[in-house]
Amino acid sequence: MPKYPISVILYLAKLSIKDKIQDILHIKNNVDAYITIEIKDKNGNIIKKHKQRSHSFVANFLTQLSNVLYYYYSCYGCNTTINRALGYPMGLQIGTGTGTPSPNDTALYDPIQNGTGQGQMQYPTQPTASSVQVNGDTAYFTIQSSITNNSGAPITVTEVGLYAQSNSTIISGLLTHDLLSSPVTVSNETAITITYTISVTT
């Protein structure tokens, strides 16, 4: 199992303390995201579950949002299709990197590639995305991918990223980069299900 550097352990400890304080005081961020991870055996039975807050929206997330707003308002009232300016989820990627996430990240530090070879896992063709739901003063939606390990050996996942792609001139790429507070080992012939729950609270 990978060991985190001291700097990363301190980073995770700081985030853990902040999370606990927010949970105890029922403090909600204006924008919140959670990661839920499930390890499943070859029969689809859940054998381990892990949940934590997502902390690290990277600068590209704001770039995507600002471009969407720009193209939306500049095209308001015209006959062109606005959907071309929207960023569409391309999927979630997992990795084995142990570096601290940075706002300038454009990729995971050590992404796990798609396939059945050594160190690889099989990704779905596309993720599952829910419609936006409203609960009180919070609106949210989820993006989920189940990724299967058929490499022949266990793989330990330490980082997760949410990617998007879009048409026209809109910038696309990595939107979030999260280091798991505890590495998760995926045995051969088991699946790991990643769910990002992204919410906004008014």
N, C-alpha and C positions, 0 to 999 in steps of 0.2 A: 504494500500500500504506500503511495507517495507520502512523503513527509513535507509539510509546509515549512518554508523558511521562517525565522523568528519574526521578521517584519510582517509577514502574512498572518501569523498567529496573533500578533498584536492588533492588526487591522480587523480580523474576525472577532476578536474579543471586544473591541470598541463597538462594532456593529451589534453584537449580541447584547451588550449592556443597554445600548440605545433602544433596541427592539423590546427588551423586557420592560423598560420604563414606559415606553409608548403603550404596550399591551396592558400594563397595570393601570395606567391613567386613562385608558381608552382614547388615546390620541390618534387621530387619523391624519395622514398626510393629504395634501390636496390631490396628489397623484400617487396611487399605491399599486404595487404589484407583488404577487406572491408566486412562489414556485412550489409545486407539489410533485414529488417523485414517487413512483411506485415500481417496485421490482416484482416481475411476474415470472413464474416458472413456465415450462413449455405447455402446460395445460391451462394457462391463463389465470392461475391462482396468485393472489397478492401475497408475497412473502415478506415484504418490507415496505414501509411508507415513511417518507420524509417531507416536511414542510418548513419553509422559511420565507422571510421577506426578500423581495428583489430590491437591491439598493442602487444598482449601477447603470442607470440609463446613460448612454454615452452621448457625445455631442451630436452625432448623426441623427439621433432621435429628434432633437430640436430642429435640425436642418430639414428633416422630412416634414415635420409639422409646419414650419414656417413656409416651406415651398407649397404645401397643400393649400394653406391659407392664401398665399399670394396668387396662385393660379385660380383658386376658387373665386376670389373677389375680382380679379382682373377679367375673368370670363363671365361674371354675373350678368345675366340677361342676354348673352350671346347664344348662338345655336350650336356651338361646338360641344363635344362630349367632355364633360368635366372629369369623368372617371379616369381619363388618361393621366390626370395629374395626381391621382391618389396612389399612395404606396400600398401594395398588396403583400400580405405575409408570404414569404417564401419558405419559412419553416424555422425549426429549432435545430441547433447543432450542439453537440456535447464534445467535451475535450478532456485531456489529461494534464493540462498546464497547471502550474501552481503559482503563477505571478499575480500580484495585486492588480485588479482592474484599473484602467486609466480612462479619463474622458476622451483621450485621443485614440483609443483602440478601434481598429477597423476589422479585426478578426480575433478569434480565440487564440490563445498562446500555443496550444497544441491540439488542434481539432482532430476528432476521430473521423476518418474517411468512411465513405459508403462502400460496403462490400462484405465479403465473407473471409477475407484473408487475415493474416496475423495483425492484431490491433485494430481491425475494422469492425463496424457494425452496420446493419441494414436499416436505412432510413425509409420512411414511407414516401410515396410519390408527392404528397402534399399534406400539410397539417390539417387538423380539424379546428375550425374557428366558429364560435358561437355568435349569435346576434347580441346586440347590446341589451342588457337587462337593467332595470331601475328598481332599487330597493331603498325606499326612504330618500335620503339626500345623496345617495351614492349610485352611480351608474358604472357598470363593469361589463367586460366580455372576457372570454377565455380563448387561448390558442393552445392546442395540445398535439403532441406527436408521440407515438410509441416506436421505440427503436430497439431492434432485436440483435442480440449477440449470438452469432453463429460462427465465430472465429475459431472455436475449438479450445479457447482458454478464457479465464476470467479477465475482465477489463475494469479498472477502477476509474470512475468518472469524478472529476474535480471541478469542472467549469461548464457553464451553460450559456448559450447565446441565442438571442432572437434576431433573425434576419428578415429583411424585406427587400422586395424588388419593385420597380415601377417603370412606367413607360416614359416617353418623351425625354426631357432634359432633367427630370427629377433625380437627385442623388439617391442611390440605394446602397444597402449593405447592412452592417451590424448596427442594431438598435440598442441592445442591452448586452452586458457582459457581467455575469455573476460567478463568483467563486463559491462553491458549496461550503457551508460551515463545517460539514463533515463529509469526507470522501465516501462515495457509494460504489461498492463493487458489484458488477453485473456478471453473474456466472454464465458459462456457455449454455446456449439454448434457453435463455431467459430474456425478458423484455424489460426495458426501462421506459416508463411513461412520464413525459415532462409536460406539465401544465402551467402556463403563465396566466394568472388572473390579473388583469389590468383594470384599475378603477380610478374614477375621479369623484371627489366629494365636494359638494358645494356648501 
